Amino acid sequence: MVTMKVVVQISEREKVQQSIRSVINLVNELKDELEEVEVVFHQSAIFATTDRELLKPLYRDKIKVVACKNSLIAQNIKEEALAEGIKIVNSGVAEIVRKQKEGWIYLRL
């Protein structure tokens, strides 16, 4: 079976909770077909990376949570404030483009 890698973009604060639910639905539905899911938070959605309780559903196998450093700086969020286990990348959009170049499926929520 061919497995999939999916990079998910979450950029709007108002859509964070529903987007997290959608990621969980994706993983539950395609669990055997997924190799990895990377969820990239940036722009106004970056606030979510400081809330471990909000992110709790994403702390499971196959899912990585990523925070955009540029967005952290823009929103005056210190790296120390991030929930544990979050990977920081310099640019969320560059991370998404790199993943697409590597053949990952792109999903914007």
A tleap script that builds the chain and sets N, CA, C and O, in Angstrom:
source leaprc.protein.ff14SB
mol = sequence {
  NMET VAL THR MET LYS VAL VAL VAL GLN ILE
  SER GLU ARG GLU LYS VAL GLN GLN SER ILE
  ARG SER VAL ILE ASN LEU VAL ASN GLU LEU
  LYS ASP GLU LEU GLU GLU VAL GLU VAL VAL
  PHE HIE GLN SER ALA ILE PHE ALA THR THR
  ASP ARG GLU LEU LEU LYS PRO LEU TYR ARG
  ASP LYS ILE LYS VAL VAL ALA CYS LYS ASN
  SER LEU ILE ALA GLN ASN ILE LYS GLU GLU
  ALA LEU ALA GLU GLY ILE LYS ILE VAL ASN
  SER GLY VAL ALA GLU ILE VAL ARG LYS GLN
  LYS GLU GLY TRP ILE TYR LEU ARG CLEU
}
set mol.1.N position { 0.841 -1.187 0.000 }
set mol.1.CA position { 0.000 0.000 0.000 }
set mol.1.C position { 0.885 1.250 0.000 }
set mol.1.O position { 1.863 1.333 0.743 }
set mol.2.N position { 0.533 2.193 -0.824 }
set mol.2.CA position { 1.238 3.468 -0.870 }
set mol.2.C position { 0.713 4.342 0.268 }
set mol.2.O position { -0.496 4.500 0.435 }
set mol.3.N position { 1.634 4.904 1.045 }
set mol.3.CA position { 1.206 5.772 2.141 }
set mol.3.C position { 1.350 7.230 1.732 }
set mol.3.O position { 2.077 7.572 0.799 }
set mol.4.N position { 0.633 8.072 2.462 }
set mol.4.CA position { 0.613 9.508 2.160 }
set mol.4.C position { 1.251 10.311 3.278 }
set mol.4.O position { 1.206 9.933 4.449 }
set mol.5.N position { 1.842 11.424 2.889 }
set mol.5.CA position { 2.301 12.431 3.833 }
set mol.5.C position { 1.494 13.688 3.527 }
set mol.5.O position { 1.369 14.090 2.371 }
set mol.6.N position { 0.946 14.305 4.576 }
set mol.6.CA position { 0.087 15.471 4.394 }
set mol.6.C position { 0.625 16.623 5.230 }
set mol.6.O position { 0.900 16.462 6.419 }
set mol.7.N position { 0.773 17.785 4.604 }
set mol.7.CA position { 1.117 18.998 5.334 }
set mol.7.C position { -0.137 19.860 5.389 }
set mol.7.O position { -0.753 20.151 4.363 }
set mol.8.N position { -0.505 20.263 6.605 }
set mol.8.CA position { -1.736 21.006 6.838 }
set mol.8.C position { -1.391 22.424 7.260 }
set mol.8.O position { -0.594 22.630 8.175 }
set mol.9.N position { -1.985 23.387 6.600 }
set mol.9.CA position { -1.788 24.800 6.925 }
set mol.9.C position { -2.973 25.300 7.749 }
set mol.9.O position { -4.123 25.207 7.321 }
set mol.10.N position { -2.676 25.834 8.941 }
set mol.10.CA position { -3.695 26.491 9.755 }
set mol.10.C position { -3.197 27.904 10.017 }
set mol.10.O position { -2.194 28.106 10.702 }
set mol.11.N position { -3.912 28.881 9.463 }
set mol.11.CA position { -3.440 30.260 9.556 }
set mol.11.C position { -4.450 31.235 10.146 }
set mol.11.O position { -4.102 32.381 10.431 }
set mol.12.N position { -5.702 30.801 10.335 }
set mol.12.CA position { -6.733 31.718 10.823 }
set mol.12.C position { -7.169 31.353 12.232 }
set mol.12.O position { -7.623 30.239 12.491 }
set mol.13.N position { -7.025 32.306 13.130 }
set mol.13.CA position { -7.346 32.096 14.541 }
set mol.13.C position { -8.771 31.567 14.739 }
set mol.13.O position { -8.996 30.676 15.557 }
set mol.14.N position { -9.727 32.117 13.989 }
set mol.14.CA position { -11.137 31.743 14.152 }
set mol.14.C position { -11.402 30.290 13.764 }
set mol.14.O position { -12.409 29.711 14.171 }
set mol.15.N position { -10.512 29.708 12.987 }
set mol.15.CA position { -10.748 28.354 12.473 }
set mol.15.C position { -9.915 27.279 13.173 }
set mol.15.O position { -9.946 26.117 12.769 }
set mol.16.N position { -9.174 27.654 14.217 }
set mol.16.CA position { -8.246 26.712 14.830 }
set mol.16.C position { -8.948 25.473 15.376 }
set mol.16.O position { -8.547 24.353 15.057 }
set mol.17.N position { -9.980 25.647 16.187 }
set mol.17.CA position { -10.627 24.479 16.800 }
set mol.17.C position { -11.219 23.540 15.753 }
set mol.17.O position { -11.029 22.326 15.831 }
set mol.18.N position { -11.924 24.086 14.789 }
set mol.18.CA position { -12.499 23.242 13.739 }
set mol.18.C position { -11.402 22.602 12.895 }
set mol.18.O position { -11.544 21.460 12.459 }
set mol.19.N position { -10.322 23.320 12.664 }
set mol.19.CA position { -9.215 22.765 11.881 }
set mol.19.C position { -8.567 21.585 12.600 }
set mol.19.O position { -8.226 20.581 11.975 }
set mol.20.N position { -8.399 21.710 13.914 }
set mol.20.CA position { -7.841 20.600 14.687 }
set mol.20.C position { -8.767 19.390 14.597 }
set mol.20.O position { -8.299 18.265 14.422 }
set mol.21.N position { -10.070 19.610 14.715 }
set mol.21.CA position { -11.023 18.498 14.575 }
set mol.21.C position { -10.908 17.860 13.188 }
set mol.21.O position { -10.983 16.639 13.051 }
set mol.22.N position { -10.726 18.691 12.171 }
set mol.22.CA position { -10.595 18.160 10.804 }
set mol.22.C position { -9.335 17.321 10.650 }
set mol.22.O position { -9.357 16.299 9.963 }
set mol.23.N position { -8.245 17.730 11.272 }
set mol.23.CA position { -7.014 16.934 11.222 }
set mol.23.C position { -7.242 15.576 11.878 }
set mol.23.O position { -6.825 14.548 11.343 }
set mol.24.N position { -7.899 15.569 13.027 }
set mol.24.CA position { -8.189 14.311 13.716 }
set mol.24.C position { -9.099 13.432 12.856 }
set mol.24.O position { -8.886 12.223 12.769 }
set mol.25.N position { -10.101 14.024 12.227 }
set mol.25.CA position { -10.976 13.265 11.326 }
set mol.25.C position { -10.175 12.659 10.181 }
set mol.25.O position { -10.394 11.508 9.804 }
set mol.26.N position { -9.251 13.434 9.632 }
set mol.26.CA position { -8.393 12.956 8.551 }
set mol.26.C position { -7.585 11.742 9.000 }
set mol.26.O position { -7.548 10.721 8.313 }
set mol.27.N position { -6.947 11.862 10.144 }
set mol.27.CA position { -6.113 10.768 10.658 }
set mol.27.C position { -6.961 9.541 10.975 }
set mol.27.O position { -6.561 8.417 10.668 }
set mol.28.N position { -8.118 9.743 11.580 }
set mol.28.CA position { -8.987 8.612 11.905 }
set mol.28.C position { -9.475 7.891 10.653 }
set mol.28.O position { -9.553 6.663 10.633 }
set mol.29.N position { -9.800 8.641 9.623 }
set mol.29.CA position { -10.329 8.049 8.392 }
set mol.29.C position { -9.249 7.357 7.562 }
set mol.29.O position { -9.485 6.293 6.989 }
set mol.30.N position { -8.070 7.964 7.501 }
set mol.30.CA position { -7.014 7.460 6.614 }
set mol.30.C position { -5.847 6.834 7.364 }
set mol.30.O position { -4.760 6.692 6.804 }
set mol.31.N position { -6.054 6.458 8.617 }
set mol.31.CA position { -4.952 6.047 9.499 }
set mol.31.C position { -3.968 5.068 8.864 }
set mol.31.O position { -2.757 5.247 8.995 }
set mol.32.N position { -4.452 4.064 8.196 }
set mol.32.CA position { -3.554 3.068 7.612 }
set mol.32.C position { -2.867 3.562 6.345 }
set mol.32.O position { -1.855 3.004 5.922 }
set mol.33.N position { -3.415 4.598 5.751 }
set mol.33.CA position { -2.845 5.132 4.509 }
set mol.33.C position { -1.889 6.291 4.754 }
set mol.33.O position { -1.179 6.720 3.845 }
set mol.34.N position { -1.871 6.798 5.991 }
set mol.34.CA position { -1.032 7.948 6.312 }
set mol.34.C position { 0.299 7.527 6.906 }
set mol.34.O position { 0.352 6.686 7.803 }
set mol.35.N position { 1.355 8.108 6.407 }
set mol.35.CA position { 2.674 7.914 7.004 }
set mol.35.C position { 2.923 9.004 8.043 }
set mol.35.O position { 3.423 8.736 9.136 }
set mol.36.N position { 2.562 10.251 7.681 }
set mol.36.CA position { 2.827 11.381 8.568 }
set mol.36.C position { 1.933 12.553 8.201 }
set mol.36.O position { 1.585 12.748 7.037 }
set mol.37.N position { 1.566 13.335 9.221 }
set mol.37.CA position { 0.835 14.584 9.029 }
set mol.37.C position { 1.608 15.663 9.774 }
set mol.37.O position { 1.915 15.509 10.956 }
set mol.38.N position { 1.919 16.745 9.088 }
set mol.38.CA position { 2.575 17.882 9.729 }
set mol.38.C position { 1.595 19.048 9.702 }
set mol.38.O position { 1.125 19.452 8.638 }
set mol.39.N position { 1.292 19.584 10.881 }
set mol.39.CA position { 0.344 20.687 11.012 }
set mol.39.C position { 1.140 21.958 11.273 }
set mol.39.O position { 1.799 22.088 12.305 }
set mol.40.N position { 1.075 22.897 10.330 }
set mol.40.CA position { 1.837 24.143 10.418 }
set mol.40.C position { 0.913 25.277 10.845 }
set mol.40.O position { -0.028 25.631 10.136 }
set mol.41.N position { 1.200 25.840 12.020 }
set mol.41.CA position { 0.455 26.992 12.525 }
set mol.41.C position { 1.245 28.259 12.211 }
set mol.41.O position { 2.447 28.339 12.467 }
set mol.42.N position { 0.547 29.245 11.653 }
set mol.42.CA position { 1.198 30.533 11.396 }
set mol.42.C position { 0.139 31.618 11.316 }
set mol.42.O position { -1.051 31.360 11.504 }
set mol.43.N position { 0.585 32.829 11.036 }
set mol.43.CA position { -0.270 34.018 11.003 }
set mol.43.C position { -1.088 34.109 12.293 }
set mol.43.O position { -0.534 33.862 13.364 }
set mol.44.N position { -2.354 34.445 12.242 }
set mol.44.CA position { -3.119 34.657 13.477 }
set mol.44.C position { -3.400 33.365 14.246 }
set mol.44.O position { -3.776 33.424 15.417 }
set mol.45.N position { -3.227 32.215 13.623 }
set mol.45.CA position { -3.455 30.938 14.310 }
set mol.45.C position { -2.279 30.534 15.198 }
set mol.45.O position { -2.368 29.543 15.924 }
set mol.46.N position { -1.189 31.281 15.150 }
set mol.46.CA position { 0.010 30.921 15.909 }
set mol.46.C position { -0.261 30.855 17.404 }
set mol.46.O position { 0.426 30.129 18.123 }
set mol.47.N position { -1.255 31.606 17.886 }
set mol.47.CA position { -1.565 31.602 19.320 }
set mol.47.C position { -1.826 30.184 19.834 }
set mol.47.O position { -1.545 29.882 20.994 }
set mol.48.N position { -2.355 29.327 18.986 }
set mol.48.CA position { -2.716 27.968 19.398 }
set mol.48.C position { -1.511 27.175 19.883 }
set mol.48.O position { -1.667 26.240 20.668 }
set mol.49.N position { -0.323 27.527 19.435 }
set mol.49.CA position { 0.872 26.764 19.801 }
set mol.49.C position { 1.275 26.970 21.259 }
set mol.49.O position { 2.180 26.295 21.750 }
set mol.50.N position { 0.622 27.885 21.950 }
set mol.50.CA position { 0.910 28.104 23.368 }
set mol.50.C position { -0.087 27.368 24.268 }
set mol.50.O position { 0.065 27.377 25.490 }
set mol.51.N position { -1.073 26.751 23.694 }
set mol.51.CA position { -2.174 26.151 24.453 }
set mol.51.C position { -2.141 24.622 24.360 }
set mol.51.O position { -2.700 24.028 23.438 }
set mol.52.N position { -1.478 24.006 25.327 }
set mol.52.CA position { -1.322 22.548 25.304 }
set mol.52.C position { -2.678 21.842 25.304 }
set mol.52.O position { -2.847 20.820 24.639 }
set mol.53.N position { -3.631 22.376 26.039 }
set mol.53.CA position { -4.950 21.732 26.126 }
set mol.53.C position { -5.644 21.744 24.755 }
set mol.53.O position { -6.248 20.750 24.351 }
set mol.54.N position { -5.554 22.858 24.059 }
set mol.54.CA position { -6.146 22.978 22.723 }
set mol.54.C position { -5.490 22.000 21.743 }
set mol.54.O position { -6.158 21.397 20.903 }
set mol.55.N position { -4.174 21.860 21.870 }
set mol.55.CA position { -3.412 21.004 20.953 }
set mol.55.C position { -3.446 19.522 21.325 }
set mol.55.O position { -3.023 18.674 20.540 }
set mol.56.N position { -3.941 19.217 22.501 }
set mol.56.CA position { -3.923 17.849 23.026 }
set mol.56.C position { -4.368 16.784 22.012 }
set mol.56.O position { -3.732 15.734 21.922 }
set mol.57.N position { -5.436 17.026 21.254 }
set mol.57.CA position { -5.855 15.999 20.279 }
set mol.57.C position { -4.790 15.699 19.210 }
set mol.57.O position { -4.818 14.636 18.589 }
set mol.58.N position { -3.857 16.634 18.999 }
set mol.58.CA position { -2.829 16.438 17.974 }
set mol.58.C position { -1.619 15.661 18.483 }
set mol.58.O position { -0.764 15.248 17.700 }
set mol.59.N position { -1.551 15.465 19.793 }
set mol.59.CA position { -0.427 14.721 20.359 }
set mol.59.C position { -0.691 13.226 20.231 }
set mol.59.O position { -1.111 12.562 21.178 }
set mol.60.N position { -0.434 12.725 19.039 }
set mol.60.CA position { -0.629 11.300 18.761 }
set mol.60.C position { 0.302 10.880 17.641 }
set mol.60.O position { 0.923 11.711 16.977 }
set mol.61.N position { 0.385 9.581 17.446 }
set mol.61.CA position { 1.261 9.055 16.399 }
set mol.61.C position { 0.928 9.677 15.056 }
set mol.61.O position { -0.226 9.985 14.757 }
set mol.62.N position { 1.947 9.849 14.274 }
set mol.62.CA position { 1.858 10.313 12.891 }
set mol.62.C position { 1.658 11.819 12.747 }
set mol.62.O position { 1.729 12.325 11.627 }
set mol.63.N position { 1.409 12.564 13.838 }
set mol.63.CA position { 1.170 14.006 13.725 }
set mol.63.C position { 2.316 14.783 14.363 }
set mol.63.O position { 2.712 14.516 15.498 }
set mol.64.N position { 2.844 15.755 13.606 }
set mol.64.CA position { 3.837 16.699 14.126 }
set mol.64.C position { 3.213 18.083 14.088 }
set mol.64.O position { 2.512 18.433 13.139 }
set mol.65.N position { 3.473 18.869 15.128 }
set mol.65.CA position { 2.968 20.243 15.199 }
set mol.65.C position { 4.137 21.194 15.002 }
set mol.65.O position { 5.184 21.056 15.635 }
set mol.66.N position { 3.941 22.166 14.110 }
set mol.66.CA position { 4.998 23.100 13.739 }
set mol.66.C position { 4.517 24.532 13.948 }
set mol.66.O position { 3.369 24.866 13.656 }
set mol.67.N position { 5.420 25.373 14.462 }
set mol.67.CA position { 5.137 26.797 14.649 }
set mol.67.C position { 6.072 27.630 13.780 }
set mol.67.O position { 7.256 27.323 13.648 }
set mol.68.N position { 5.529 28.674 13.198 }
set mol.68.CA position { 6.286 29.603 12.356 }
set mol.68.C position { 6.959 30.659 13.233 }
set mol.68.O position { 6.287 31.394 13.957 }
set mol.69.N position { 8.277 30.727 13.162 }
set mol.69.CA position { 9.027 31.699 13.966 }
set mol.69.C position { 8.660 33.133 13.588 }
set mol.69.O position { 8.550 33.993 14.462 }
set mol.70.N position { 8.473 33.396 12.305 }
set mol.70.CA position { 8.091 34.751 11.887 }
set mol.70.C position { 6.774 35.179 12.527 }
set mol.70.O position { 6.626 36.330 12.938 }
set mol.71.N position { 5.821 34.260 12.613 }
set mol.71.CA position { 4.532 34.570 13.235 }
set mol.71.C position { 4.666 34.737 14.742 }
set mol.71.O position { 4.003 35.587 15.337 }
set mol.72.N position { 5.525 33.928 15.362 }
set mol.72.CA position { 5.771 34.095 16.803 }
set mol.72.C position { 6.291 35.494 17.087 }
set mol.72.O position { 5.833 36.160 18.016 }
set mol.73.N position { 7.244 35.930 16.289 }
set mol.73.CA position { 7.824 37.270 16.459 }
set mol.73.C position { 6.760 38.337 16.220 }
set mol.73.O position { 6.642 39.281 17.001 }
set mol.74.N position { 5.991 38.193 15.155 }
set mol.74.CA position { 4.961 39.180 14.818 }
set mol.74.C position { 3.906 39.309 15.917 }
set mol.74.O position { 3.365 40.393 16.135 }
set mol.75.N position { 3.612 38.201 16.612 }
set mol.75.CA position { 2.589 38.207 17.668 }
set mol.75.C position { 3.204 38.360 19.067 }
set mol.75.O position { 2.506 38.235 20.073 }
set mol.76.N position { 4.513 38.629 19.121 }
set mol.76.CA position { 5.226 38.800 20.398 }
set mol.76.C position { 5.072 37.592 21.322 }
set mol.76.O position { 4.856 37.744 22.524 }
set mol.77.N position { 5.186 36.401 20.753 }
set mol.77.CA position { 5.121 35.168 21.530 }
set mol.77.C position { 6.538 34.625 21.655 }
set mol.77.O position { 7.226 34.419 20.655 }
set mol.78.N position { 6.963 34.396 22.884 }
set mol.78.CA position { 8.298 33.854 23.125 }
set mol.78.C position { 8.290 32.335 22.917 }
set mol.78.O position { 7.304 31.661 23.212 }
set mol.79.N position { 9.395 31.820 22.412 }
set mol.79.CA position { 9.497 30.381 22.155 }
set mol.79.C position { 9.253 29.567 23.428 }
set mol.79.O position { 8.712 28.463 23.370 }
set mol.80.N position { 9.656 30.117 24.573 }
set mol.80.CA position { 9.481 29.420 25.856 }
set mol.80.C position { 8.000 29.233 26.199 }
set mol.80.O position { 7.655 28.372 27.009 }
set mol.81.N position { 7.135 30.030 25.589 }
set mol.81.CA position { 5.696 29.951 25.872 }
set mol.81.C position { 5.010 28.825 25.105 }
set mol.81.O position { 3.854 28.504 25.378 }
set mol.82.N position { 5.710 28.227 24.152 }
set mol.82.CA position { 5.102 27.182 23.332 }
set mol.82.C position { 4.853 25.917 24.143 }
set mol.82.O position { 5.591 25.599 25.074 }
set mol.83.N position { 3.807 25.212 23.770 }
set mol.83.CA position { 3.549 23.898 24.356 }
set mol.83.C position { 4.707 22.977 23.980 }
set mol.83.O position { 5.362 23.176 22.956 }
set mol.84.N position { 4.950 21.988 24.798 }
set mol.84.CA position { 6.081 21.097 24.531 }
set mol.84.C position { 5.867 20.274 23.269 }
set mol.84.O position { 4.739 19.974 22.878 }
set mol.85.N position { 6.980 19.921 22.647 }
set mol.85.CA position { 6.929 19.048 21.489 }
set mol.85.C position { 6.694 19.743 20.162 }
set mol.85.O position { 6.552 19.086 19.131 }
set mol.86.N position { 6.653 21.063 20.178 }
set mol.86.CA position { 6.403 21.792 18.933 }
set mol.86.C position { 7.726 22.125 18.251 }
set mol.86.O position { 8.656 22.636 18.876 }
set mol.87.N position { 7.786 21.828 16.980 }
set mol.87.CA position { 8.957 22.147 16.165 }
set mol.87.C position { 8.803 23.580 15.652 }
set mol.87.O position { 7.720 23.978 15.223 }
set mol.88.N position { 9.877 24.339 15.699 }
set mol.88.CA position { 9.851 25.714 15.196 }
set mol.88.C position { 10.590 25.762 13.862 }
set mol.88.O position { 11.697 25.241 13.727 }
set mol.89.N position { 9.955 26.396 12.883 }
set mol.89.CA position { 10.591 26.643 11.587 }
set mol.89.C position { 10.634 28.147 11.367 }
set mol.89.O position { 9.790 28.874 11.891 }
set mol.90.N position { 11.590 28.613 10.612 }
set mol.90.CA position { 11.712 30.060 10.382 }
set mol.90.C position { 10.489 30.635 9.688 }
set mol.90.O position { 9.987 31.691 10.072 }
set mol.91.N position { 10.020 29.945 8.680 }
set mol.91.CA position { 8.895 30.430 7.882 }
set mol.91.C position { 7.894 29.302 7.651 }
set mol.91.O position { 8.231 28.270 7.071 }
set mol.92.N position { 6.669 29.508 8.108 }
set mol.92.CA position { 5.627 28.504 7.919 }
set mol.92.C position { 5.329 28.262 6.453 }
set mol.92.O position { 5.176 27.120 6.022 }
set mol.93.N position { 5.246 29.347 5.684 }
set mol.93.CA position { 4.928 29.173 4.261 }
set mol.93.C position { 6.059 28.474 3.519 }
set mol.93.O position { 5.808 27.677 2.615 }
set mol.94.N position { 7.301 28.764 3.891 }
set mol.94.CA position { 8.436 28.078 3.260 }
set mol.94.C position { 8.425 26.593 3.609 }
set mol.94.O position { 8.742 25.753 2.767 }
set mol.95.N position { 8.059 26.270 4.851 }
set mol.95.CA position { 7.954 24.857 5.260 }
set mol.95.C position { 6.921 24.132 4.405 }
set mol.95.O position { 7.152 23.006 3.962 }
set mol.96.N position { 5.795 24.775 4.179 }
set mol.96.CA position { 4.734 24.166 3.371 }
set mol.96.C position { 5.204 23.951 1.936 }
set mol.96.O position { 4.964 22.893 1.354 }
set mol.97.N position { 5.864 24.939 1.374 }
set mol.97.CA position { 6.364 24.830 0.000 }
set mol.97.C position { 7.401 23.712 -0.103 }
set mol.97.O position { 7.390 22.935 -1.058 }
set mol.98.N position { 8.291 23.634 0.879 }
set mol.98.CA position { 9.299 22.551 0.861 }
set mol.98.C position { 8.630 21.176 0.893 }
set mol.98.O position { 9.010 20.268 0.154 }
set mol.99.N position { 7.639 21.044 1.754 }
set mol.99.CA position { 6.944 19.758 1.859 }
set mol.99.C position { 6.259 19.407 0.537 }
set mol.99.O position { 6.298 18.256 0.102 }
set mol.100.N position { 5.632 20.399 -0.099 }
set mol.100.CA position { 4.989 20.140 -1.383 }
set mol.100.C position { 6.023 19.707 -2.420 }
set mol.100.O position { 5.768 18.801 -3.213 }
set mol.101.N position { 7.170 20.345 -2.414 }
set mol.101.CA position { 8.237 19.984 -3.348 }
set mol.101.C position { 8.675 18.534 -3.137 }
set mol.101.O position { 9.048 17.845 -4.087 }
set mol.102.N position { 8.626 18.077 -1.876 }
set mol.102.CA position { 9.020 16.707 -1.542 }
set mol.102.C position { 7.895 15.694 -1.823 }
set mol.102.O position { 8.057 14.497 -1.588 }
set mol.103.N position { 6.754 16.190 -2.329 }
set mol.103.CA position { 5.677 15.279 -2.701 }
set mol.103.C position { 4.563 15.142 -1.663 }
set mol.103.O position { 3.661 14.322 -1.831 }
set mol.104.N position { 4.616 15.930 -0.601 }
set mol.104.CA position { 3.563 15.885 0.400 }
set mol.104.C position { 2.274 16.457 -0.176 }
set mol.104.O position { 2.309 17.340 -1.032 }
set mol.105.N position { 1.146 15.956 0.292 }
set mol.105.CA position { -0.170 16.486 -0.094 }
set mol.105.C position { -0.437 17.716 0.769 }
set mol.105.O position { -0.216 17.689 1.979 }
set mol.106.N position { -0.906 18.781 0.151 }
set mol.106.CA position { -1.158 20.035 0.858 }
set mol.106.C position { -2.647 20.178 1.168 }
set mol.106.O position { -3.498 19.958 0.307 }
set mol.107.N position { -2.943 20.551 2.411 }
set mol.107.CA position { -4.310 20.771 2.844 }
set mol.107.C position { -4.366 22.066 3.635 }
set mol.107.O position { -3.682 22.213 4.648 }
set mol.108.N position { -5.175 22.998 3.175 }
set mol.108.CA position { -5.369 24.243 3.901 }
set mol.108.C position { -6.698 24.171 4.644 }
set mol.108.O position { -7.744 23.907 4.051 }
set mol.109.N position { -6.639 24.410 5.946 }
set mol.109.CA position { -7.867 24.387 6.745 }
set mol.109.C position { -8.128 25.763 7.348 }
set mol.109.O position { -9.117 25.949 8.056 }
savepdb mol mol.pdb
quit
